[in-house]
Amino acid sequence: MLILKFSLPFLIFFSLQIMATEEPEFSLLYKENNFEIREYSPRIIAQVRISGDFDEASSAGFRSLADFIFGNNLINNESKKISMTAPVIAEPISEIIPMTAPVLAEEKNNQWLISFVMPKEYSLKTLPKPNNSEIMLTILPKEKFAVIVFSGLVRESSYDEKVKLLNDFIENQKLKTSGSVQIARYNPPWTLPFFRRNELMIRID
């Protein structure tokens, strides 16, 4: 049943609402309405590769990563809980995907990277290692992103609209991009749409 399927993420996200949640550090280089250019500091991410449509992959990836930070890990012969951070990031990796591709379409063979940023207190040496061999721990370098911030549900229609707006902003700013668009979501599933914070992000040179 749907409630059982999402019970673990619900519990985790509920805890996020009553506690301060760490977010990755960045410097704001430029802001214009809902558009931003950010430079992110180096950071460690836990990441899992999932096949399926956007909703299926997001749910399955979230559960795997939540299982890891809730104690399915090992350090010094013990397990350890790791604090949750925000956002949860989804990035399509099926192929080299242009910005305008309809990646939220209901295609079962899509592949996604679902990621949590690890709390900044950890290094790769001090971070517990996942027992799940499909979870990868990776250090990301300092990177710049063009970002659009929006509320509501992340659905195909809203995604297409926001990607077009982000692409227009990038062209106007004469920016050069690399990689595919990342979808960052910050709120629990039960959050009312107009209270939700979502972002589309793409790396820029």
N, CA, C and O of each residue as an XYZ file, in Angstrom:
820
protein
N       0.843     -1.181      0.000
C       0.000      0.000      0.000
C       0.881      1.234      0.000
O       2.014      1.207      0.480
N       0.349      2.306     -0.540
C       1.141      3.522     -0.696
C       1.637      4.049      0.633
O       2.778      4.500      0.727
N       0.794      4.004      1.680
C       1.200      4.545      2.980
C       2.375      3.759      3.539
O       3.315      4.340      4.082
N       2.323      2.430      3.407
C       3.426      1.618      3.908
C       4.679      1.854      3.089
O       5.783      1.884      3.633
N       4.523      2.017      1.819
C       5.661      2.230      0.935
C       6.431      3.472      1.327
O       7.659      3.486      1.251
N       5.737      4.512      1.742
C       6.387      5.777      2.028
C       6.515      6.039      3.523
O       6.853      7.153      3.922
N       6.252      5.037      4.355
C       6.259      5.293      5.794
C       7.619      5.747      6.313
O       7.693      6.651      7.146
N       8.699      5.128      5.827
C      10.026      5.527      6.294
C      10.376      6.956      5.888
O      10.804      7.732      6.741
N      10.210      7.339      4.606
C      10.456      8.741      4.270
C       9.578      9.699      5.057
O      10.040     10.766      5.461
N       8.309      9.335      5.284
C       7.439     10.206      6.068
C       8.024     10.454      7.453
O       8.053     11.590      7.927
N       8.489      9.385      8.101
C       9.054      9.547      9.443
C      10.291     10.420      9.419
O      10.480     11.264     10.295
N      11.135     10.218      8.418
C      12.345     11.032      8.326
C      11.992     12.487      8.081
O      12.508     13.376      8.759
N      11.111     12.738      7.110
C      10.764     14.113      6.794
C      10.034     14.785      7.952
O      10.169     15.993      8.147
N       9.259     14.015      8.725
C       8.610     14.590      9.891
C       9.652     15.124     10.869
O       9.480     16.194     11.451
N      10.736     14.364     11.042
C      11.797     14.830     11.936
C      12.444     16.092     11.399
O      12.904     16.927     12.177
N      12.489     16.247     10.080
C      13.096     17.437      9.495
C      12.300     18.687      9.834
O      12.873     19.768      9.971
N      10.993     18.552      9.970
C      10.166     19.712     10.218
C      10.309     20.230     11.638
O      10.010     21.396     11.893
N      10.755     19.403     12.566
C      10.849     19.846     13.948
C      12.291     20.106     14.372
O      12.541     20.471     15.520
N      13.228     19.923     13.467
C      14.628     20.188     13.754
C      15.222     21.027     12.638
O      14.758     20.987     11.498
N      16.263     21.794     12.981
C      16.994     22.511     11.948
C      17.682     21.494     11.051
O      18.259     20.522     11.539
N      17.623     21.713      9.742
C      18.193     20.781      8.783
C      19.343     21.447      8.057
O      19.197     22.542      7.513
N      20.484     20.784      8.051
C      21.660     21.335      7.383
C      21.482     21.289      5.873
O      20.953     20.321      5.327
N      21.928     22.340      5.208
C      21.945     22.401      3.751
C      23.376     22.645      3.284
O      24.174     23.213      4.030
N      23.711     22.232      2.082
C      25.083     22.428      1.600
C      25.437     23.908      1.513
O      24.601     24.745      1.174
N      26.678     24.206      1.822
C      27.123     25.602      1.831
C      27.389     26.095      0.405
O      27.949     25.375     -0.422
N      26.978     27.330      0.138
C      27.295     27.942     -1.149
C      27.395     29.453     -0.986
O      26.872     30.033     -0.034
N      28.077     30.068     -1.934
C      28.128     31.527     -2.024
C      27.165     31.961     -3.119
O      27.181     31.415     -4.222
N      26.325     32.946     -2.810
C      25.382     33.470     -3.798
C      26.102     34.524     -4.640
O      26.450     35.597     -4.147
N      26.318     34.205     -5.904
C      27.061     35.093     -6.787
C      26.166     36.079     -7.520
O      26.598     37.172     -7.887
N      24.914     35.684     -7.732
C      23.994     36.541     -8.496
C      22.574     36.108     -8.191
O      22.303     34.921     -8.008
N      21.670     37.071     -8.136
C      20.254     36.751     -7.912
C      19.389     37.694     -8.726
O      19.609     38.905     -8.742
N      18.406     37.124     -9.398
C      17.441     37.915    -10.174
C      16.094     37.212    -10.093
O      15.883     36.179    -10.728
N      15.179     37.782     -9.303
C      13.878     37.160     -9.071
C      14.083     35.739     -8.524
O      14.686     35.574     -7.464
N      13.591     34.713     -9.233
C      13.727     33.338     -8.751
C      14.966     32.625     -9.290
O      15.131     31.420     -9.100
N      15.829     33.376     -9.957
C      17.035     32.789    -10.537
C      18.251     33.144     -9.690
O      18.360     34.254     -9.170
N      19.166     32.180     -9.560
C      20.384     32.409     -8.796
C      21.561     31.744     -9.499
O      21.409     30.752    -10.212
N      22.730     32.319     -9.276
C      23.982     31.665     -9.625
C      24.721     31.427     -8.315
O      24.986     32.366     -7.564
N      25.050     30.173     -8.046
C      25.672     29.793     -6.778
C      27.008     29.111     -7.027
O      27.224     28.470     -8.056
N      27.893     29.268     -6.058
C      29.130     28.490     -6.046
C      29.134     27.636     -4.794
O      29.217     28.152     -3.679
N      29.043     26.333     -4.982
C      28.986     25.401     -3.863
C      30.389     25.014     -3.414
O      31.296     24.840     -4.227
N      30.544     24.886     -2.105
C      31.795     24.412     -1.533
C      31.932     22.909     -1.790
O      30.931     22.241     -2.047
N      33.164     22.359     -1.726
C      33.317     20.910     -1.842
C      32.464     20.197     -0.788
O      32.292     20.699      0.323
N      31.936     19.032     -1.142
C      31.020     18.326     -0.258
C      31.025     16.853     -0.598
O      31.402     16.453     -1.699
N      30.601     16.053      0.366
C      30.497     14.608      0.161
C      29.031     14.256     -0.056
O      28.158     14.743      0.662
N      28.765     13.421     -1.034
C      27.400     12.963     -1.258
C      27.342     11.441     -1.150
O      28.300     10.740     -1.476
N      26.203     10.953     -0.686
C      25.855      9.535     -0.780
C      24.875      9.427     -1.940
O      23.915     10.193     -2.022
N      25.115      8.486     -2.825
C      24.396      8.459     -4.089
C      24.086      7.023     -4.486
O      24.892      6.115     -4.286
N      22.901      6.841     -5.052
C      22.518      5.511     -5.527
C      21.902      5.656     -6.912
O      21.208      6.628     -7.207
N      22.173      4.669     -7.746
C      21.663      4.670     -9.131
C      20.413      3.805     -9.182
O      20.425      2.650     -8.758
N      19.316      4.387     -9.714
C      18.016      3.715     -9.718
C      17.403      3.806    -11.114
O      17.500      4.839    -11.776
N      16.772      2.718    -11.554
C      16.039      2.711    -12.820
C      14.551      2.873    -12.556
O      14.039      2.429    -11.529
N      13.857      3.518    -13.501
C      12.417      3.682    -13.379
C      11.993      5.089    -13.746
O      12.819      5.908    -14.148
N      10.710      5.370    -13.610
C      10.260      6.734    -13.840
C      10.641      7.606    -12.650
O      11.145      7.104    -11.645
N      10.406      8.889    -12.759
C      10.888      9.841    -11.757
C      10.365      9.533    -10.356
O      11.141      9.511     -9.400
N       9.058      9.296    -10.223
C       8.479      9.048     -8.904
C       8.999      7.740     -8.304
O       9.336      7.691     -7.121
N       9.063      6.686     -9.114
C       9.554      5.398     -8.624
C      11.012      5.500     -8.189
O      11.384      5.024     -7.117
N      11.827      6.121     -9.027
C      13.253      6.229     -8.722
C      13.484      7.088     -7.491
O      14.325      6.758     -6.655
N      12.747      8.186     -7.369
C      12.900      9.064     -6.209
C      12.565      8.320     -4.927
O      13.286      8.427     -3.935
N      11.474      7.568     -4.945
C      11.050      6.837     -3.761
C      12.041      5.733     -3.400
O      12.432      5.605     -2.240
N      12.446      4.936     -4.388
C      13.362      3.831     -4.127
C      14.732      4.341     -3.695
O      15.340      3.792     -2.776
N      15.218      5.391     -4.358
C      16.505      5.956     -3.985
C      16.484      6.554     -2.595
O      17.435      6.400     -1.828
N      15.390      7.241     -2.268
C      15.253      7.826     -0.936
C      15.296      6.738      0.131
O      15.988      6.887      1.138
N      14.570      5.654     -0.078
C      14.536      4.591      0.919
C      15.920      3.978      1.129
O      16.316      3.710      2.264
N      16.652      3.756      0.042
C      17.992      3.181      0.165
C      18.924      4.102      0.944
O      19.653      3.648      1.826
N      18.904      5.390      0.622
C      19.790      6.332      1.284
C      19.371      6.566      2.733
O      20.217      6.724      3.613
N      18.049      6.589      2.978
C      17.569      6.746      4.351
C      17.977      5.551      5.201
O      18.340      5.713      6.366
N      17.921      4.353      4.628
C      18.357      3.153      5.337
C      19.833      3.269      5.735
O      20.222      2.876      6.835
N      20.642      3.810      4.832
C      22.069      4.015      5.113
C      22.280      4.987      6.274
O      23.014      4.670      7.209
N      21.646      6.174      6.233
C      21.923      7.160      7.276
C      21.254      6.806      8.601
O      21.649      7.314      9.650
N      20.234      5.931      8.558
C      19.587      5.522      9.802
C      20.301      4.365     10.489
O      19.841      3.883     11.524
N      21.425      3.910      9.924
C      22.222      2.938     10.658
C      22.657      1.709      9.896
O      23.380      0.883     10.452
N      22.249      1.548      8.644
C      22.712      0.402      7.869
C      24.088      0.738      7.284
O      24.259      0.865      6.071
N      25.050      0.876      8.182
C      26.397      1.296      7.829
C      27.362      0.732      8.863
O      26.954      0.059      9.810
N      28.637      1.013      8.671
C      29.635      0.464      9.583
C      30.825      1.406      9.696
O      31.364      1.877      8.695
N      31.226      1.673     10.948
C      32.463      2.387     11.223
C      32.973      1.918     12.582
O      32.228      1.897     13.561
N      34.225      1.550     12.629
C      34.818      1.010     13.865
C      33.991     -0.147     14.421
O      33.767     -0.260     15.626
N      33.545     -1.004     13.496
C      32.767     -2.205     13.855
C      31.422     -1.889     14.498
O      30.846     -2.741     15.175
N      30.919     -0.685     14.296
C      29.608     -0.291     14.819
C      28.826      0.448     13.740
O      29.396      0.951     12.771
N      27.514      0.502     13.928
C      26.685      1.329     13.054
C      26.471      2.683     13.716
O      26.590      2.817     14.934
N      26.157      3.680     12.906
C      25.988      5.031     13.433
C      24.929      5.763     12.630
O      24.905      5.675     11.402
N      24.062      6.477     13.307
C      23.074      7.305     12.621
C      23.742      8.590     12.142
O      24.571      9.180     12.835
N      23.359      9.002     10.947
C      23.887     10.214     10.330
C      22.735     11.193     10.188
O      21.638     10.802      9.788
N      22.967     12.452     10.506
C      21.903     13.456     10.406
C      21.456     13.624      8.957
O      22.267     13.610      8.030
N      20.150     13.782      8.788
C      19.586     14.049      7.470
C      19.873     15.484      7.089
O      19.888     16.370      7.943
N      20.103     15.715      5.802
C      20.264     17.064      5.271
C      19.212     17.289      4.188
O      18.482     16.368      3.822
N      19.141     18.487      3.691
C      18.266     18.817      2.569
C      19.119     19.565      1.534
O      20.076     20.245      1.905
N      18.785     19.450      0.248
C      17.653     18.744     -0.341
C      17.979     17.301     -0.694
O      19.107     16.839     -0.519
N      16.955     16.592     -1.201
C      17.155     15.317     -1.891
C      17.258     15.648     -3.375
O      16.406     16.348     -3.923
N      18.306     15.141     -4.022
C      18.602     15.541     -5.400
C      18.433     14.352     -6.334
O      18.909     13.253     -6.049
N      17.754     14.579     -7.447
C      17.595     13.568     -8.491
C      18.184     14.106     -9.785
O      17.914     15.239    -10.182
N      18.997     13.274    -10.439
C      19.632     13.681    -11.693
C      19.510     12.557    -12.711
O      19.928     11.434    -12.431
N      18.947     12.830    -13.892
C      18.819     11.778    -14.905
C      20.171     11.455    -15.524
O      20.972     12.354    -15.781
N      20.426     10.161    -15.766
C      21.715      9.737    -16.316
C      21.560      8.722    -17.435
O      22.545      8.087    -17.811
N      20.357      8.541    -17.986
C      20.139      7.514    -19.000
C      21.042      7.708    -20.211
O      21.492      6.744    -20.831
N      21.293      8.955    -20.530
C      22.061      9.274    -21.736
C      22.482     10.725    -21.598
O      22.182     11.363    -20.589
N      23.166     11.249    -22.586
C      23.468     12.681    -22.577
C      22.163     13.404    -22.881
O      21.658     13.347    -24.003
N      21.624     14.082    -21.876
C      20.266     14.617    -21.963
C      20.304     16.136    -22.144
O      20.821     16.836    -21.273
N      19.780     16.659    -23.236
C      19.715     18.110    -23.384
C      18.766     18.726    -22.362
O      17.898     18.044    -21.819
N      18.937     20.014    -22.107
C      18.139     20.665    -21.074
C      16.648     20.551    -21.329
O      15.856     20.500    -20.388
N      16.267     20.512    -22.583
C      14.842     20.538    -22.902
C      14.215     19.147    -22.976
O      13.028     19.039    -23.284
N      14.959     18.092    -22.710
C      14.403     16.748    -22.812
C      13.337     16.515    -21.749
O      13.493     16.961    -20.612
N      12.243     15.816    -22.104
C      11.153     15.556    -21.148
C      11.484     14.394    -20.218
O      10.907     13.314    -20.344
N      12.420     14.611    -19.276
C      12.929     13.502    -18.468
C      11.922     12.984    -17.452
O      12.145     11.924    -16.869
N      10.823     13.693    -17.221
C       9.831     13.203    -16.271
C       8.765     12.338    -16.940
O       7.826     11.886    -16.285
N       8.910     12.114    -18.227
C       7.942     11.267    -18.923
C       7.957      9.865    -18.319
O       8.970      9.430    -17.770
N       6.832      9.160    -18.423
C       6.678      7.844    -17.790
C       7.409      6.774    -18.595
O       6.783      5.940    -19.249
N       8.727      6.805    -18.542
C       9.525      5.793    -19.222
C      10.220      4.955    -18.171
O      10.945      5.486    -17.330
N      10.003      3.640    -18.210
C      10.510      2.753    -17.174
C      12.019      2.536    -17.266
O      12.632      2.094    -16.294
N      12.632      2.840    -18.419
C      14.050      2.547    -18.566
C      14.930      3.751    -18.244
O      16.141      3.701    -18.463
N      14.349      4.825    -17.733
C      15.169      5.949    -17.304
C      16.051      5.526    -16.141
O      15.668      4.665    -15.350
N      17.213      6.118    -16.036
C      18.080      5.882    -14.900
C      18.377      7.223    -14.222
O      18.527      8.256    -14.873
N      18.455      7.164    -12.888
C      18.607      8.368    -12.091
C      19.685      8.175    -11.041
O      19.894      7.065    -10.553
N      20.364      9.250    -10.696
C      21.191      9.294     -9.503
C      20.410     10.054     -8.441
O      20.069     11.221     -8.632
N      20.129      9.396     -7.325
C      19.452     10.023     -6.193
C      20.517     10.264     -5.119
O      21.270      9.351     -4.778
N      20.584     11.479     -4.591
C      21.697     11.854     -3.726
C      21.249     12.576     -2.465
O      20.300     13.360     -2.480
N      21.953     12.296     -1.373
C      21.923     13.094     -0.152
C      23.304     13.723      0.006
O      24.315     13.065     -0.237
N      23.354     14.980      0.407
C      24.624     15.591      0.802
C      24.895     15.217      2.254
O      24.012     15.327      3.104
N      26.097     14.784      2.528
C      26.451     14.389      3.877
C      26.760     15.610      4.750
O      27.259     16.614      4.240
N      26.473     15.544      6.056
C      26.778     16.671      6.943
C      28.251     17.070      6.838
O      29.126     16.218      6.689
N      28.507     18.366      6.916
C      29.865     18.878      6.677
C      30.857     18.454      7.749
O      32.062     18.616      7.554
N      30.395     17.918      8.875
C      31.306     17.467      9.935
C      32.124     16.253      9.515
O      33.126     15.937     10.155
N      31.709     15.561      8.439
C      32.363     14.316      8.057
C      33.389     14.519      6.948
O      33.256     15.402      6.101
N      34.414     13.674      6.981
C      35.303     13.451      5.855
C      35.056     12.018      5.378
O      34.311     11.273      6.016
N      35.671     11.632      4.269
C      35.505     10.254      3.813
C      36.053      9.257      4.838
O      35.571      8.128      4.933
N      37.065      9.683      5.605
C      37.639      8.794      6.611
C      36.727      8.605      7.809
O      36.685      7.523      8.394
N      35.994      9.652      8.181
C      35.160      9.572      9.383
C      33.716      9.201      9.093
O      32.957      8.927     10.022
N      33.320      9.186      7.829
C      31.940      8.864      7.468
C      31.730      7.357      7.514
O      32.531      6.614      6.946
N      30.672      6.881      8.175
C      30.367      5.441      8.144
C      30.200      4.946      6.714
O      29.691      5.663      5.852
N      30.629      3.726      6.475
C      30.542      3.140      5.139
C      29.226      2.377      4.988
O      28.856      1.612      5.879
N      28.518      2.571      3.879
C      27.238      1.872      3.689
C      27.432      0.373      3.553
O      28.373     -0.085      2.904
N      26.540     -0.384      4.167
C      26.529     -1.831      3.974
C      25.962     -2.210      2.607
O      26.257     -3.279      2.073
N      25.154     -1.327      2.059
C      24.588     -1.536      0.728
C      25.641     -1.146     -0.317
O      26.001      0.025     -0.430
N      26.128     -2.122     -1.071
C      27.201     -1.871     -2.036
C      26.770     -0.985     -3.195
O      27.618     -0.507     -3.949
N      25.465     -0.755     -3.353
C      24.995      0.089     -4.444
C      25.097      1.575     -4.095
O      24.969      2.420     -4.980
N      25.322      1.902     -2.839
C      25.449      3.302     -2.422
C      26.901      3.734     -2.557
O      27.804      3.080     -2.035
N      27.115      4.827     -3.252
C      28.453      5.350     -3.486
C      28.661      6.618     -2.655
O      27.758      7.448     -2.545
N      29.836      6.761     -2.080
C      30.233      7.975     -1.389
C      31.244      8.708     -2.264
O      32.272      8.145     -2.639
N      30.947      9.963     -2.586
C      31.754     10.701     -3.548
C      32.023     12.112     -3.040
O      31.140     12.752     -2.469
N      33.242     12.591     -3.250
C      33.565     13.989     -2.948
C      33.330     14.817     -4.198
O      33.901     14.536     -5.252
N      32.495     15.830     -4.083
C      32.273     16.758     -5.185
C      33.169     17.978     -4.995
O      33.335     18.448     -3.869
N      33.741     18.493     -6.064
C      34.595     19.684     -5.950
C      33.759     20.954     -5.825
O      32.529     20.904     -5.852
N      34.426     22.071     -5.690
C      33.731     23.356     -5.765
C      33.100     23.470     -7.149
O      33.766     23.239     -8.158
N      31.808     23.828     -7.197
C      31.086     23.886     -8.465
C      30.136     25.083     -8.485
O      29.635     25.521     -7.449
N      29.903     25.596     -9.690
C      28.924     26.668     -9.872
C      27.672     26.099    -10.531
O      27.747     25.214    -11.385
N      26.519     26.624    -10.118
C      25.241     26.190    -10.674
C      24.371     27.396    -10.998
O      24.378     28.399    -10.284
N      23.622     27.277    -12.089
C      22.495     28.171    -12.333
C      21.259     27.483    -11.778
O      21.064     26.285    -11.985
N      20.420     28.244    -11.068
C      19.324     27.661    -10.296
C      18.044     28.455    -10.519
O      18.071     29.682    -10.614
N      16.928     27.747    -10.601
C      15.617     28.386    -10.507
C      14.892     27.789     -9.312
O      14.843     26.570     -9.149
N      14.329     28.653     -8.478
C      13.630     28.245     -7.257
C      12.126     28.393     -7.509
O      11.680     29.405     -8.049
N      11.351     27.382     -7.116
C       9.907     27.458     -7.342
C       9.176     26.605     -6.314
O       9.771     25.752     -5.655
N       7.900     26.846     -6.193
C       7.053     26.076     -5.286
C       6.164     25.135     -6.105
O       6.244     25.092     -7.332
N       5.322     24.390     -5.401
C       4.386     23.494     -6.078
C       4.924     22.085     -6.190
O       5.941     21.739     -5.589
N       4.222     21.274     -6.973
C       4.605     19.888     -7.203
C       5.549     19.797     -8.397
O       5.401     20.532     -9.373
N       6.512     18.897     -8.310
C       7.393     18.655     -9.452
C       6.715     17.614    -10.336
O       6.763     16.415    -10.063
N       6.101     18.089    -11.372
C       5.442     17.233    -12.347
C       5.939     17.608    -13.734
O       6.631     18.612    -13.906
N       5.578     16.792    -14.728
C       6.124     17.009    -16.062
C       5.832     18.411    -16.585
O       6.709     19.043    -17.173
N       4.608     18.907    -16.378
C       4.245     20.221    -16.900
C       5.044     21.328    -16.213
O       5.554     22.228    -16.879
N       5.156     21.264    -14.880
C       5.908     22.294    -14.167
C       7.393     22.194    -14.471
O       8.083     23.208    -14.575
N       7.890     20.955    -14.614
C       9.303     20.770    -14.949
C       9.615     21.408    -16.301
O      10.576     22.168    -16.423
N       8.806     21.102    -17.314
C       9.050     21.647    -18.648
C       9.037     23.172    -18.629
O       9.878     23.818    -19.254
N       8.074     23.740    -17.904
C       7.963     25.198    -17.821
C       9.201     25.803    -17.162
O       9.753     26.787    -17.655
N       9.637     25.213    -16.045
C      10.775     25.773    -15.307
C      12.087     25.573    -16.054
O      12.965     26.434    -16.005
N      12.230     24.437    -16.749
C      13.434     24.221    -17.549
C      13.549     25.278    -18.642
O      14.637     25.791    -18.901
N      12.429     25.601    -19.283
C      12.453     26.628    -20.326
C      12.865     27.978    -19.735
O      13.674     28.693    -20.326
N      12.312     28.325    -18.572
C      12.670     29.596    -17.940
C      14.149     29.620    -17.550
O      14.833     30.628    -17.728
N      14.632     28.490    -17.013
C      16.046     28.411    -16.630
C      16.932     28.510    -17.860
O      17.967     29.176    -17.830
N      16.536     27.854    -18.934
C      17.316     27.910    -20.167
C      17.362     29.333    -20.718
O      18.406     29.773    -21.200
N      16.238     30.060    -20.653
C      16.209     31.460    -21.101
C      17.155     32.316    -20.259
O      17.874     33.161    -20.794
N      17.155     32.098    -18.950
C      18.047     32.837    -18.055
C      19.503     32.557    -18.409
O      20.320     33.476    -18.460
N      19.827     31.297    -18.653
C      21.199     30.918    -18.994
C      21.638     31.566    -20.305
O      22.767     32.042    -20.422
N      20.744     31.582    -21.282
C      21.079     32.216    -22.558
C      21.268     33.714    -22.397
O      22.181     34.294    -22.984
N      20.401     34.351    -21.597
C      20.521     35.793    -21.386
C      21.810     36.161    -20.665
O      22.404     37.208    -20.920
N      22.234     35.276    -19.752
C      23.465     35.524    -18.997
C      24.709     35.036    -19.742
O      25.833     35.203    -19.268
N      24.494     34.428    -20.921
C      25.595     33.897    -21.743
C      26.457     32.911    -20.949
O      27.686     32.985    -20.958
N      25.781     31.991    -20.268
C      26.467     30.982    -19.469
C      26.638     29.700    -20.271
O      25.843     29.401    -21.161
N      27.687     28.944    -19.945
C      27.927     27.657    -20.573
C      27.650     26.568    -19.549
O      28.196     26.601    -18.446
N      26.805     25.601    -19.904
C      26.386     24.558    -18.955
C      27.084     23.240    -19.250
O      27.635     23.036    -20.332
N      27.050     22.353    -18.264
C      27.538     20.986    -18.448
C      26.676     20.052    -17.616
O      26.183     20.431    -16.554
N      26.497     18.835    -18.100
C      25.680     17.875    -17.383
C      24.198     18.091    -17.616
O      23.803     18.891    -18.465
N      23.384     17.379    -16.863
C      21.931     17.459    -16.983
C      21.342     18.245    -15.819
O      22.025     18.539    -14.838
N      20.075     18.575    -15.944
C      19.391     19.343    -14.909
C      19.139     18.462    -13.686
O      18.638     17.345    -13.811
N      19.486     18.970    -12.510
C      19.218     18.279    -11.254
C      17.942     18.826    -10.629
O      17.666     20.023    -10.708
N      17.170     17.947    -10.010
C      15.921     18.317     -9.347
C      16.147     18.210     -7.844
O      16.403     17.123     -7.326
N      16.053     19.333     -7.149
C      16.292     19.372     -5.703
C      14.980     19.676     -4.991
O      14.307     20.663     -5.287
N      14.631     18.800     -4.042
C      13.379     18.979     -3.292
C      13.674     19.005     -1.791
O      14.489     18.230     -1.290
N      12.996     19.908     -1.089
C      13.338     20.202      0.300
C      12.280     19.790      1.316
O      12.558     19.817      2.515
N      11.093     19.415      0.890
C       9.971     19.297      1.822
C       9.361     17.905      1.867
O       9.527     17.119      0.934
N       8.649     17.597      2.963
C       7.927     16.334      3.072
C       6.820     16.233      2.028
O       6.327     17.253      1.545
N       6.428     15.014      1.680
C       5.381     14.833      0.666
C       4.046     15.462      1.036
O       3.276     15.840      0.153
N       3.757     15.579      2.345
C       2.445     16.119      2.728
C       2.416     17.650      2.767
O       1.367     18.235      3.037
N       3.559     18.311      2.500
C       3.586     19.775      2.511
C       2.665     20.316      1.423
O       2.686     19.838      0.288
N       1.857     21.315      1.773
C       0.981     21.924      0.776
C       1.811     22.474     -0.375
O       2.879     23.042     -0.150
N       1.326     22.311     -1.617
C       2.139     22.685     -2.777
C       2.718     24.090     -2.728
O       3.875     24.289     -3.097
N       1.932     25.080     -2.277
C       2.445     26.452     -2.311
C       3.458     26.723     -1.203
O       4.075     27.788     -1.194
N       3.646     25.787     -0.267
C       4.685     25.905      0.754
C       5.952     25.130      0.390
O       6.954     25.206      1.101
N       5.907     24.392     -0.705
C       7.058     23.567     -1.063
C       8.160     24.405     -1.701
O       7.902     25.394     -2.388
N       9.378     23.984     -1.454
C      10.540     24.600     -2.080
C      11.212     23.569     -2.967
O      11.660     22.520     -2.502
N      11.274     23.881     -4.240
C      11.946     23.035     -5.218
C      12.954     23.884     -5.983
O      12.844     25.108     -6.046
N      13.925     23.211     -6.552
C      14.905     23.905     -7.381
C      15.295     23.024     -8.558
O      15.384     21.804     -8.426
N      15.523     23.640     -9.697
C      16.205     22.997    -10.806
C      17.576     23.635    -10.897
O      17.707     24.858    -10.853
N      18.604     22.796    -11.026
C      19.983     23.264    -10.988
C      20.755     22.634    -12.139
O      20.540     21.471    -12.480
N      21.653     23.408    -12.731
C      22.545     22.853    -13.736
C      23.919     23.483    -13.585
O      24.045     24.684    -13.348
N      24.946     22.657    -13.724
C      26.319     23.141    -13.574
C      26.656     24.124    -14.675
O      26.230     23.974    -15.821
N      27.420     25.123    -14.311
C      27.907     26.091    -15.292
C      29.419     26.214    -15.148
O      29.979     25.974    -14.079
N      30.066     26.593    -16.247
C      31.526     26.737    -16.238
C      31.908     28.153    -15.777
O      33.093     28.479    -15.700
